[in-house]
Amino acid sequence: MKILCKDGDNLYASIRGSEIVLAREDPNDKTQQWFMDYSRASHVADNNGQRAFALVNKATGQALANKNEKRADGCVQVQLAPYSDDGHVDISMFWTMLEEVYGQGFHQIATLVIDGLKGNCKEGTIVGVDPSHFTYRAKVNDNQLWKILPVSGSATTTVPVILGG
């Protein structure tokens, strides 16, 4: 699957070096391909009962992780962490997808909300967690919304995602 950010112009979560960034869609870029692994978080759910999962990159075998390490601008950059078959998964690798849909199949990906930092979604924007999103906000910005698509899908394809089942 691919992870599309609603903000920006057809930008997907990708790996460049050791960072998760937004990059233009490239069907040959294996770092844009991810899978949701529910197997290690079978009994973990968010406050709304949505099952937790790990987002693992197919090219590197690394998972997205929130180590909650603040940068100088106060934002928390999403990091990559080793994801092995030994059964141990750090809680920082668990994510959920909020039930509410914000049009065209976009959701917030949470336990912690991930976004294109500072709402400045351009190619190369670092994917991170803005700590101000931990409190309820009536307005959700496009840089906080993501769509899960099949690798062969386009940005206009909506893929049903089964949560909590």
C-alpha positions as CSV (number, residue, x, y, z in Angstrom):
1,M,0.0,0.0,0.0
2,K,1.0,3.7,-0.3
3,I,0.3,6.5,2.1
4,L,-1.0,9.7,0.4
5,C,-1.0,13.1,2.2
6,K,-4.1,15.1,1.4
7,D,-2.1,18.4,1.4
8,G,0.4,19.0,-1.3
9,D,0.3,17.7,-4.9
10,N,0.2,13.9,-5.1
11,L,2.8,13.4,-2.3
12,Y,3.4,10.1,-0.6
13,A,5.2,9.0,2.6
14,S,8.7,7.8,1.4
15,I,12.1,7.1,2.8
16,R,15.1,9.3,1.9
17,G,18.2,8.3,3.7
18,S,17.1,7.9,7.3
19,E,14.1,10.2,7.1
20,I,10.4,9.8,6.3
21,V,9.6,12.6,3.8
22,L,6.8,13.4,1.3
23,A,7.8,12.6,-2.3
24,R,6.0,12.6,-5.7
25,E,4.5,9.3,-6.6
26,D,6.9,6.9,-8.3
27,P,5.6,3.4,-9.0
28,N,9.2,2.2,-9.1
29,D,10.1,3.7,-5.7
30,K,9.9,0.7,-3.2
31,T,10.3,3.1,-0.3
32,Q,6.8,4.4,-1.0
33,Q,5.4,0.9,-0.3
34,W,4.2,0.0,3.2
35,F,2.1,-2.6,4.9
36,M,-0.1,-2.5,8.0
37,D,0.8,-5.2,10.5
38,Y,-1.9,-5.9,13.1
39,S,-0.3,-9.1,14.4
40,R,1.9,-7.5,17.0
41,A,-0.8,-5.2,18.4
42,S,-3.7,-7.7,18.6
43,H,-4.8,-6.4,22.0
44,V,-3.9,-2.8,21.6
45,A,-6.5,-0.1,20.7
46,D,-7.0,3.6,21.0
47,N,-9.5,5.4,23.2
48,N,-12.2,4.9,20.5
49,G,-11.6,1.1,20.2
50,Q,-9.7,1.3,16.9
51,R,-7.1,-1.4,16.6
52,A,-3.4,-0.5,16.6
53,F,-1.1,-1.5,13.8
54,A,2.5,-0.9,12.7
55,L,3.3,0.8,9.4
56,V,6.2,-1.1,8.0
57,N,8.2,-0.1,4.9
58,K,8.5,-3.0,2.3
59,A,11.9,-1.8,1.0
60,T,13.7,-1.4,4.4
61,G,11.6,-3.6,6.8
62,Q,11.6,-0.6,9.2
63,A,8.5,0.7,10.9
64,L,7.3,4.3,11.5
65,A,7.9,5.2,15.1
66,N,7.2,8.2,17.3
67,K,10.1,8.4,19.7
68,N,8.7,11.8,20.9
69,E,12.0,13.6,20.4
70,K,11.3,17.3,19.8
71,R,13.2,19.3,17.3
72,A,14.2,22.9,17.8
73,D,10.9,24.0,16.2
74,G,8.9,22.0,18.8
75,C,7.7,19.4,16.3
76,V,8.4,15.7,16.7
77,Q,9.8,14.0,13.6
78,V,8.4,10.5,12.8
79,Q,11.4,8.2,12.8
80,L,12.2,4.7,11.4
81,A,12.9,1.9,13.7
82,P,13.9,-1.8,13.2
83,Y,10.9,-4.1,12.9
84,S,11.9,-7.7,13.5
85,D,10.2,-11.0,13.8
86,D,11.4,-11.5,17.4
87,G,7.9,-10.6,18.7
88,H,9.1,-7.4,20.5
89,V,7.6,-4.2,19.2
90,D,8.0,-0.9,21.0
91,I,4.7,1.0,21.7
92,S,6.1,3.9,19.7
93,M,5.5,1.9,16.5
94,F,1.7,1.5,17.1
95,W,-0.7,3.7,15.1
96,T,-4.4,3.8,14.6
97,M,-6.6,5.3,12.0
98,L,-9.4,7.5,13.3
99,E,-12.9,6.6,12.3
100,E,-13.9,10.0,11.0
101,V,-13.5,10.4,7.3
102,Y,-12.6,13.9,6.0
103,G,-13.7,13.4,2.4
104,Q,-12.4,11.3,-0.4
105,G,-11.3,8.5,2.0
106,F,-8.8,10.6,4.0
107,H,-8.3,9.9,7.8
108,Q,-6.1,11.0,10.6
109,I,-3.5,8.4,11.4
110,A,-3.2,8.5,15.2
111,T,-2.4,7.3,18.5
112,L,-0.3,10.3,17.8
113,V,-1.3,12.4,14.8
114,I,1.2,12.3,11.9
115,D,1.4,15.2,9.5
116,G,3.5,17.1,7.0
117,L,5.3,19.3,9.5
118,K,3.9,22.9,9.9
119,G,1.4,22.4,7.0
120,N,4.1,23.1,4.5
121,C,3.6,20.1,2.3
122,K,6.0,20.1,-0.6
123,E,8.2,17.4,-2.1
124,G,10.8,16.7,0.6
125,T,8.7,17.8,3.6
126,I,9.5,15.7,6.6
127,V,6.7,13.7,8.1
128,G,6.3,14.3,11.8
129,V,4.0,14.8,14.8
130,D,3.0,18.3,15.9
131,P,2.5,18.2,19.7
132,S,-0.2,20.8,19.4
133,H,-2.4,18.1,17.8
134,F,-2.7,16.2,21.0
135,T,-5.5,18.4,22.1
136,Y,-8.9,18.5,20.5
137,R,-9.1,20.9,17.5
138,A,-12.3,21.7,15.8
139,K,-10.5,22.2,12.5
140,V,-8.4,19.4,11.0
141,N,-5.9,20.6,8.3
142,D,-5.1,18.7,5.1
143,N,-1.5,18.1,6.2
144,Q,-3.0,15.9,9.0
145,L,-5.0,13.7,6.6
146,W,-3.8,10.6,4.9
147,K,-5.2,8.0,2.5
148,I,-4.1,4.4,2.3
149,L,-4.0,3.2,-1.3
150,P,-2.9,0.0,-3.1
151,V,0.5,0.2,-4.7
152,S,-1.2,0.2,-8.2
153,G,-3.8,2.7,-7.1
154,S,-4.1,6.4,-8.0
155,A,-4.8,9.3,-5.7
156,T,-8.5,9.2,-6.8
157,T,-9.0,5.6,-5.7
158,T,-10.6,5.0,-2.3
159,V,-9.7,1.8,-0.6
160,P,-11.9,0.5,2.2
161,V,-9.9,0.0,5.3
162,I,-11.4,-2.4,7.9
163,L,-10.7,-1.1,11.4
164,G,-11.4,-2.7,14.7
165,G,-12.7,-5.9,13.2
